[in-house]
Amino acid sequence: MIKISAAIITYNEEKNIKRCMESLDFVDEIVIVDSLSSDNTCAIAKELGAKVINQKFLGHIAQKQLAVEHCSHHWVLSLDADEEVSVALRDALIELIKNPLDYEGYEMKRVSFHLGKWIRHGGWYPDKKIRFFNKQHAHWGGYNPHDKVIVDGKVGMLEGDLKHYVFTNLRHNIDTNNSYSSIMAEDLDKKGKKFSYFKLFFKPLGKFLEVYLYKRGFLDGMPGFIIAVGASYSMFLKFAKLWELQKIEQENTN
């Protein structure tokens, strides 16, 4: 039977880490890279048997890759602390590893819980993620904060959902959108992307119509409407902050 390491990154996740780890009772090792939490995250993780590495946050991609590199086994199940392996996904993984694997990585469908319900529209489901992979043929990549696992080889699909307790409340959602929009604006600036008034005006509108109408966010009721407005506002913030960054850079060069 193939051995599995679970890799998790954490920062002040004392409310989530126990639920996440308890859903991993079938793996052979749990590795946690913690970004110097000030709460009881590390104590809880150690009590539950995890190997904990303390590391100042390097960015989403580098931090997750570091956790993978500390894993003892080739096959890695990489999770966030606010995620939980469902019973169906657990059963699918246990059955899968009984025999030699046909792929170098496996996707799973992620379903998110927000504003009191599991969100299944608006582009939130099925939120397919490659999270189970052979680290000899895969690595974390993408762009911050939208990281992804890049696999050199074929990718299969697993049954069962990966549960995601995405935000504790609406304020958490808004704070995250604000934080992520800053990261995305800085990433655009580093890549040499120039601010555009057209994108500032029309991208937020397009995002709302995409999430609420085209991807049927309205079927999730009020939560779907709130999510669509939040996605639109996050898009607006990204380009507004890009304008601010480049305005400051221009002033500093004059």
C-alpha positions in Angstrom: 0.0 0.0 0.0 1.2 3.5 -0.9 2.2 5.7 2.0 0.8 9.3 2.2 2.1 12.4 3.8 -0.3 15.3 4.4 1.1 18.8 4.1 -0.7 21.8 5.6 0.3 25.4 6.1 -1.1 27.4 9.0 -1.3 30.8 10.7 -3.5 31.3 13.7 -5.7 28.3 12.8 -6.6 27.0 16.2 -10.3 27.0 15.3 -9.8 24.9 12.2 -6.7 22.7 12.6 -8.2 20.0 14.8 -11.1 19.4 12.3 -8.7 19.3 9.4 -6.3 16.8 11.1 -9.0 14.5 12.4 -10.2 14.0 8.8 -6.6 12.8 8.0 -6.7 9.7 10.2 -5.8 7.5 7.2 -2.5 9.2 6.2 1.0 8.1 7.5 2.4 11.5 8.3 1.2 15.1 8.8 3.6 17.9 8.2 2.6 21.5 9.1 4.6 24.6 8.2 3.3 27.3 10.5 3.8 31.0 9.9 4.7 31.9 13.5 1.2 31.7 14.9 0.4 33.6 18.1 -2.5 31.3 19.1 -2.6 27.6 20.0 -2.3 26.2 16.5 1.1 24.6 17.0 0.3 23.1 20.4 -2.9 21.5 19.0 -1.1 20.2 15.9 1.7 18.6 18.0 -0.8 17.1 20.4 -2.5 15.4 17.5 0.8 14.0 16.2 1.9 16.5 13.5 5.5 17.4 12.6 5.5 21.2 12.9 8.0 23.5 11.2 8.1 27.2 12.1 8.7 29.4 9.1 8.0 33.1 8.6 5.5 33.4 5.7 7.2 33.2 2.3 4.1 33.6 0.2 1.4 31.0 -0.5 3.4 29.2 -3.2 6.7 29.0 -1.4 5.2 28.1 1.9 3.2 25.2 0.5 6.1 23.9 -1.5 8.2 24.0 1.7 5.7 21.8 3.4 5.8 19.4 0.5 9.6 19.2 0.7 9.5 18.3 4.3 7.2 15.3 3.6 8.9 11.9 4.0 6.7 10.1 1.4 6.5 10.7 -2.3 2.7 10.9 -2.4 1.4 14.1 -0.8 -2.1 15.2 0.1 -1.8 19.0 0.4 -4.5 20.9 2.3 -5.3 24.2 3.8 -6.1 24.3 7.5 -9.7 25.4 6.8 -10.3 22.3 4.7 -11.6 18.8 5.6 -11.6 15.5 3.8 -15.1 14.3 3.5 -16.0 10.6 4.2 -16.5 9.9 0.5 -13.2 11.4 -0.5 -11.5 9.6 2.4 -12.9 6.3 1.1 -11.9 7.1 -2.4 -8.3 7.8 -1.4 -8.1 4.6 0.8 -9.3 2.5 -2.1 -7.0 4.2 -4.6 -3.7 3.6 -2.7 -4.3 -0.2 -2.4 -2.8 -0.6 -5.9 -0.2 1.1 -8.1 -1.5 4.5 -9.3 -2.1 5.4 -12.9 -1.6 9.1 -12.6 1.0 11.5 -11.2 -1.7 13.7 -9.6 -5.4 13.6 -8.7 -8.1 16.4 -8.8 -10.9 16.6 -6.3 -14.0 18.7 -6.1 -13.9 21.4 -3.4 -17.2 22.6 -1.9 -17.2 25.7 0.2 -19.4 26.6 3.2 -20.2 30.3 3.5 -23.0 32.4 5.0 -24.7 29.4 6.4 -24.8 27.1 3.4 -22.8 25.0 1.0 -22.3 27.1 -2.1 -22.8 25.2 -5.3 -23.1 27.9 -8.0 -21.4 31.2 -9.0 -18.3 29.4 -10.1 -17.7 28.0 -6.6 -18.5 24.4 -7.4 -17.1 22.1 -8.5 -14.0 24.0 -7.6 -11.6 21.4 -8.9 -8.2 21.3 -7.2 -5.2 19.0 -7.7 -4.3 18.2 -4.1 -3.1 14.6 -4.2 0.1 14.1 -6.1 3.5 12.5 -6.5 6.0 15.2 -5.3 8.6 13.8 -7.7 6.5 14.9 -10.6 4.6 17.9 -9.2 5.1 21.2 -7.5 3.3 24.3 -6.3 3.1 27.1 -8.8 0.7 29.7 -10.2 0.8 33.2 -8.9 0.1 34.6 -5.4 -2.4 34.3 -3.9 -3.9 32.0 -6.6 -1.6 29.0 -6.2 -2.0 25.7 -7.9 -0.3 22.3 -8.2 1.5 21.8 -11.5 1.9 18.2 -12.5 4.3 16.8 -15.0 2.2 13.9 -16.2 -1.4 12.7 -16.4 -4.0 13.8 -13.9 -6.9 11.7 -12.6 -10.2 12.6 -10.8 -11.3 11.4 -7.4 -14.8 10.9 -6.1 -16.0 12.8 -3.0 -15.7 16.4 -2.0 -13.0 18.4 -0.2 -14.9 20.5 2.3 -13.8 24.1 2.6 -14.9 26.3 5.5 -13.9 29.4 3.6 -14.8 32.3 5.8 -15.9 32.6 9.4 -18.3 35.5 8.6 -18.9 38.2 6.1 -16.3 40.5 7.7 -13.7 37.8 7.2 -14.7 37.5 3.5 -14.3 41.3 3.0 -11.0 41.4 4.8 -9.7 38.5 2.6 -10.9 40.2 -0.6 -9.1 43.4 0.5 -5.9 41.5 1.3 -5.9 39.4 -1.8 -6.6 42.4 -4.1 -3.4 44.0 -2.7 -1.4 40.9 -3.5 -2.9 40.7 -7.0 -2.2 44.4 -7.7 1.4 44.0 -6.6 1.7 40.9 -8.8 0.4 42.7 -11.9 2.7 45.6 -11.2 5.8 43.3 -11.0 4.8 41.7 -14.3 4.8 45.1 -16.0 1.0 45.3 -16.5 -0.2 48.9 -16.9 -3.3 50.4 -15.3 -6.3 50.7 -17.6 -9.3 52.8 -17.0 -11.3 50.5 -19.2 -10.5 47.5 -16.9 -11.2 49.6 -13.7 -14.7 50.5 -15.0 -15.8 47.3 -16.8 -14.0 44.3 -15.2 -16.0 44.7 -11.9 -19.3 44.8 -13.8 -18.3 41.9 -15.9 -17.3 39.9 -12.8 -20.7 40.5 -11.2 -22.6 39.4 -14.3 -20.4 36.3 -14.7 -20.8 35.1 -11.1 -24.4 36.0 -10.5 -26.0 35.4 -14.0 -23.8 33.3 -16.2 -22.6 31.0 -13.4 -26.0 31.1 -11.8 -25.0 32.5 -8.4 -28.6 33.6 -8.0 -29.5 29.9 -7.3 -27.7 30.2 -4.0 -30.1 32.9 -2.8 -28.9 35.9 -0.8 -25.4 34.3 -0.2 -25.0 34.0 -4.0 -25.8 37.7 -4.4 -23.4 38.8 -1.7 -20.7 36.6 -3.2 -21.2 38.2 -6.7 -21.0 41.7 -5.3 -17.9 40.8 -3.3 -16.2 39.3 -6.4 -17.0 42.5 -8.3 -15.7 44.7 -5.5 -12.5 42.6 -5.2 -11.9 43.1 -9.0 -12.4 46.9 -8.5 -9.9 47.0 -5.6 -7.3 45.1 -7.7 -7.2 47.7 -10.4 -7.7 50.7 -8.1 -4.7 49.5 -6.1 -2.7 49.0 -9.3 -3.4 52.6 -10.2 -2.3 53.7 -6.7 1.0 51.7 -6.9 1.9 53.0 -10.4 1.0 56.6 -9.4 3.3 56.4 -6.4 6.1 54.9 -8.6 5.7 57.7 -11.2 5.8 60.4 -8.5 9.0 58.8 -7.0 10.7 58.9 -10.4 10.0 62.5 -11.0 
